């Protein structure tokens, strides 16, 4: 049965080869989603190993987060941008889950996130979720949680305003855009716990910080850490 299964897999691979979500080359046996070369050359930040890093500094004086990190730098006109847009806009939710697991393994190895008790994905407004069909941050959160050995809470935090895109707004307008955008409807589920808030892309951080602030306000005794899959070099003050 195993020989037959391997034979069918090999034939399918020849006819319909799975391709790397970054470079587009066929994946070798044992490779998943992203090929070995692209993983080895990924623009990783290393921030998960540093309690004091540029993502954490973005929070200082604004929201008292426990830990904050980003996994890789968002590189325009690159295969990594295509990968992110694939799970953000084109239905590649399995890619988001696999990338979350990759990120989660690094968070686990760092030891800085060992006391996280629950992972919360950044919520989408129901209208946007309905139009897209899924929330990519939920799949990133699932991947991360699977490595940290904790659960995912998809229901306690909701987005009550369908805020316009932040992309073309000024820094001040971005902050105003997300004021009052989030609500915690089940604060008792988060009270007294260490929450890891997960999002796909962090630029200025206004959206993540607005959500983190609402969680801290609504859930007594909870602590919040932040994990963004991709961060902006420019916003982090890192030269190309």
C-alpha positions as a Python dict, from the first residue, in 0.01 Angstrom:
ca = {
    (1, 'X'): (0, 0, 0),
    (2, 'X'): (287, 235, 86),
    (3, 'X'): (462, 159, -246),
    (4, 'X'): (140, 227, -438),
    (5, 'X'): (84, 550, -244),
    (6, 'X'): (438, 666, -319),
    (7, 'X'): (392, 579, -688),
    (8, 'X'): (67, 779, -709),
    (9, 'X'): (234, 1071, -527),
    (10, 'X'): (527, 1066, -771),
    (11, 'X'): (298, 1063, -1075),
    (12, 'X'): (87, 1346, -934),
    (13, 'X'): (404, 1543, -859),
    (14, 'X'): (517, 1506, -1219),
    (15, 'X'): (183, 1611, -1365),
    (16, 'X'): (90, 1877, -1109),
    (17, 'X'): (405, 1976, -918),
    (18, 'X'): (354, 2175, -599),
    (19, 'X'): (543, 2500, -627),
    (20, 'X'): (717, 2723, -376),
    (21, 'X'): (488, 3008, -275),
    (22, 'X'): (785, 3247, -289),
    (23, 'X'): (997, 3164, -595),
    (24, 'X'): (751, 2948, -789),
    (25, 'X'): (994, 2659, -841),
    (26, 'X'): (869, 2300, -793),
    (27, 'X'): (899, 2176, -435),
    (28, 'X'): (1123, 1876, -368),
    (29, 'X'): (999, 1579, -172),
    (30, 'X'): (970, 1675, 195),
    (31, 'X'): (940, 2048, 124),
    (32, 'X'): (617, 2225, 218),
    (33, 'X'): (483, 2559, 96),
    (34, 'X'): (825, 2731, 77),
    (35, 'X'): (1136, 2564, -62),
    (36, 'X'): (1451, 2511, 140),
    (37, 'X'): (1645, 2782, -46),
    (38, 'X'): (1376, 3047, 10),
    (39, 'X'): (1350, 2956, 379),
    (40, 'X'): (1728, 2985, 413),
    (41, 'X'): (1733, 3327, 245),
    (42, 'X'): (1411, 3465, 398),
    (43, 'X'): (1432, 3823, 531),
    (44, 'X'): (1385, 3712, 892),
    (45, 'X'): (1405, 3975, 1166),
    (46, 'X'): (1531, 3765, 1458),
    (47, 'X'): (1316, 3983, 1687),
    (48, 'X'): (1156, 3684, 1859),
    (49, 'X'): (1487, 3625, 2041),
    (50, 'X'): (1511, 3985, 2171),
    (51, 'X'): (1294, 4128, 2446),
    (52, 'X'): (1416, 4474, 2341),
    (53, 'X'): (1362, 4501, 1965),
    (54, 'X'): (1220, 4762, 1722),
    (55, 'X'): (866, 4614, 1736),
    (56, 'X'): (866, 4628, 2116),
    (57, 'X'): (995, 4985, 2104),
    (58, 'X'): (700, 5085, 1882),
    (59, 'X'): (479, 5000, 2180),
    (60, 'X'): (676, 5183, 2449),
    (61, 'X'): (481, 5465, 2608),
    (62, 'X'): (165, 5368, 2417),
    (63, 'X'): (47, 5025, 2530),
    (64, 'X'): (212, 4816, 2806),
    (65, 'X'): (269, 4495, 2611),
    (66, 'X'): (469, 4208, 2758),
    (67, 'X'): (652, 4103, 2442),
    (68, 'X'): (637, 4207, 2076),
    (69, 'X'): (799, 4070, 1764),
    (70, 'X'): (776, 4041, 1388),
    (71, 'X'): (886, 3735, 1192),
    (72, 'X'): (1010, 3877, 864),
    (73, 'X'): (1047, 4207, 684),
    (74, 'X'): (786, 4297, 425),
    (75, 'X'): (987, 4332, 104),
    (76, 'X'): (811, 4505, -186),
    (77, 'X'): (834, 4349, -532),
    (78, 'X'): (949, 4017, -387),
    (79, 'X'): (827, 3662, -366),
    (80, 'X'): (756, 3712, 3),
    (81, 'X'): (515, 3994, -82),
    (82, 'X'): (340, 3756, -323),
    (83, 'X'): (320, 3491, -51),
    (84, 'X'): (162, 3735, 195),
    (85, 'X'): (-82, 3868, -65),
    (86, 'X'): (-166, 3508, -152),
    (87, 'X'): (-296, 3428, 194),
    (88, 'X'): (-430, 3779, 252),
    (89, 'X'): (-630, 3821, -68),
    (90, 'X'): (-622, 3508, -284),
    (91, 'X'): (-750, 3231, -60),
    (92, 'X'): (-417, 3063, 25),
    (93, 'X'): (-517, 3008, 388),
    (94, 'X'): (-314, 2686, 412),
    (95, 'X'): (-4, 2896, 345),
    (96, 'X'): (-97, 3121, 638),
    (97, 'X'): (-127, 2822, 871),
    (98, 'X'): (209, 2678, 759),
    (99, 'X'): (380, 3017, 796),
    (100, 'X'): (226, 3054, 1140),
    (101, 'X'): (369, 2717, 1242),
    (102, 'X'): (713, 2823, 1117),
    (103, 'X'): (690, 3145, 1318),
    (104, 'X'): (557, 2953, 1619),
    (105, 'X'): (856, 2719, 1622),
    (106, 'X'): (1087, 3020, 1654),
    (107, 'X'): (873, 3174, 1928),
    (108, 'X'): (884, 2843, 2116),
    (109, 'X'): (1259, 2810, 2081),
    (110, 'X'): (1321, 3164, 2206),
    (111, 'X'): (1170, 3090, 2548),
    (112, 'X'): (1033, 3446, 2572),
    (113, 'X'): (678, 3333, 2496),
    (114, 'X'): (662, 3025, 2718),
    (115, 'X'): (396, 3169, 2946),
    (116, 'X'): (151, 3263, 2668),
    (117, 'X'): (-183, 3103, 2755),
    (118, 'X'): (-404, 3183, 2457),
    (119, 'X'): (-359, 3313, 2103),
    (120, 'X'): (-602, 3573, 1968),
    (121, 'X'): (-608, 3657, 1595),
    (122, 'X'): (-668, 4015, 1488),
    (123, 'X'): (-1040, 4017, 1402),
    (124, 'X'): (-1187, 4118, 1068),
    (125, 'X'): (-1514, 4308, 1042),
    (126, 'X'): (-1795, 4062, 952),
    (127, 'X'): (-1855, 4235, 618),
    (128, 'X'): (-1491, 4203, 514),
    (129, 'X'): (-1470, 3846, 641),
    (130, 'X'): (-1782, 3752, 448),
    (131, 'X'): (-1644, 3905, 129),
    (132, 'X'): (-1303, 3736, 169),
    (133, 'X'): (-1444, 3409, 306),
    (134, 'X'): (-1192, 3374, 588),
    (135, 'X'): (-962, 3565, 823),
    (136, 'X'): (-598, 3501, 737),
    (137, 'X'): (-487, 3601, 1087),
    (138, 'X'): (-686, 3309, 1229),
    (139, 'X'): (-479, 3064, 1028),
    (140, 'X'): (-154, 3233, 1129),
    (141, 'X'): (-277, 3212, 1489),
    (142, 'X'): (-359, 2840, 1449),
    (143, 'X'): (-9, 2769, 1325),
    (144, 'X'): (155, 2963, 1608),
    (145, 'X'): (-71, 2811, 1875),
    (146, 'X'): (5, 2459, 1751),
    (147, 'X'): (372, 2513, 1831),
    (148, 'X'): (319, 2691, 2163),
    (149, 'X'): (79, 2421, 2280),
    (150, 'X'): (-208, 2659, 2357),
    (151, 'X'): (-555, 2728, 2221),
    (152, 'X'): (-689, 2991, 1983),
    (153, 'X'): (-971, 3226, 2089),
    (154, 'X'): (-1151, 3351, 1776),
    (155, 'X'): (-1463, 3492, 1942),
    (156, 'X'): (-1375, 3707, 2241),
    (157, 'X'): (-1248, 4005, 2041),
    (158, 'X'): (-1447, 4155, 1756),
    (159, 'X'): (-1413, 4440, 1512),
    (160, 'X'): (-1717, 4660, 1546),
    (161, 'X'): (-1631, 4916, 1277),
    (162, 'X'): (-1538, 4833, 918),
    (163, 'X'): (-1251, 5079, 905),
    (164, 'X'): (-1113, 5190, 566),
    (165, 'X'): (-772, 5067, 457),
    (166, 'X'): (-478, 5222, 638),
    (167, 'X'): (-248, 5201, 336),
    (168, 'X'): (-272, 5558, 202),
    (169, 'X'): (-341, 5739, 529),
    (170, 'X'): (-108, 5965, 722),
    (171, 'X'): (27, 5851, 1058),
    (172, 'X'): (-223, 6071, 1245),
    (173, 'X'): (-516, 5959, 1031),
    (174, 'X'): (-421, 5593, 1084),
    (175, 'X'): (-447, 5638, 1459),
    (176, 'X'): (-785, 5810, 1430),
    (177, 'X'): (-911, 5549, 1186),
    (178, 'X'): (-892, 5268, 1444),
    (179, 'X'): (-1018, 5457, 1749),
    (180, 'X'): (-1303, 5254, 1901),
    (181, 'X'): (-1276, 4993, 1625),
    (182, 'X'): (-1249, 4693, 1861),
    (183, 'X'): (-1456, 4546, 2141),
    (184, 'X'): (-1412, 4253, 2379),
    (185, 'X'): (-1738, 4067, 2416),
    (186, 'X'): (-1613, 3785, 2640),
    (187, 'X'): (-1365, 3953, 2874),
    (188, 'X'): (-1393, 3671, 3128),
    (189, 'X'): (-1224, 3436, 2879),
    (190, 'X'): (-916, 3658, 2867),
    (191, 'X'): (-909, 3799, 3222),
    (192, 'X'): (-593, 3711, 3412),
    (193, 'X'): (-433, 3538, 3113),
    (194, 'X'): (-132, 3610, 2892),
    (195, 'X'): (-275, 3679, 2546),
    (196, 'X'): (-71, 3666, 2225),
    (197, 'X'): (-235, 3893, 1967),
    (198, 'X'): (-150, 3789, 1609),
    (199, 'X'): (-170, 3987, 1284),
    (200, 'X'): (-36, 3940, 933),
    (201, 'X'): (135, 4274, 857),
    (202, 'X'): (241, 4555, 1092),
    (203, 'X'): (337, 4895, 955),
    (204, 'X'): (286, 5180, 1201),
    (205, 'X'): (132, 4941, 1454),
    (206, 'X'): (-174, 5156, 1518),
    (207, 'X'): (-424, 4878, 1448),
    (208, 'X'): (-249, 4618, 1663),
    (209, 'X'): (-198, 4862, 1949),
    (210, 'X'): (-561, 4978, 1938),
    (211, 'X'): (-676, 4617, 1969),
    (212, 'X'): (-423, 4537, 2242),
    (213, 'X'): (-529, 4845, 2439),
    (214, 'X'): (-895, 4742, 2426),
    (215, 'X'): (-813, 4390, 2547),
    (216, 'X'): (-614, 4531, 2839),
    (217, 'X'): (-894, 4774, 2924),
    (218, 'X'): (-1173, 4517, 2910),
    (219, 'X'): (-1014, 4203, 3059),
    (220, 'X'): (-898, 4256, 3421),
    (221, 'X'): (-552, 4128, 3502),
    (222, 'X'): (-468, 4010, 3153),
    (223, 'X'): (-133, 4063, 2982),
    (224, 'X'): (-88, 4110, 2607),
    (225, 'X'): (199, 4026, 2374),
    (226, 'X'): (209, 4095, 2000),
    (227, 'X'): (326, 3879, 1708),
    (228, 'X'): (313, 4018, 1353),
    (229, 'X'): (412, 3793, 1066),
    (230, 'X'): (562, 4076, 859),
    (231, 'X'): (686, 4422, 957),
    (232, 'X'): (802, 4727, 764),
    (233, 'X'): (1177, 4793, 756),
    (234, 'X'): (1108, 5165, 723),
    (235, 'X'): (876, 5177, 1022),
    (236, 'X'): (1122, 4972, 1228),
    (237, 'X'): (1404, 5211, 1137),
    (238, 'X'): (1602, 4937, 965),
    (239, 'X'): (1801, 5022, 651),
    (240, 'X'): (1758, 4813, 339),
}
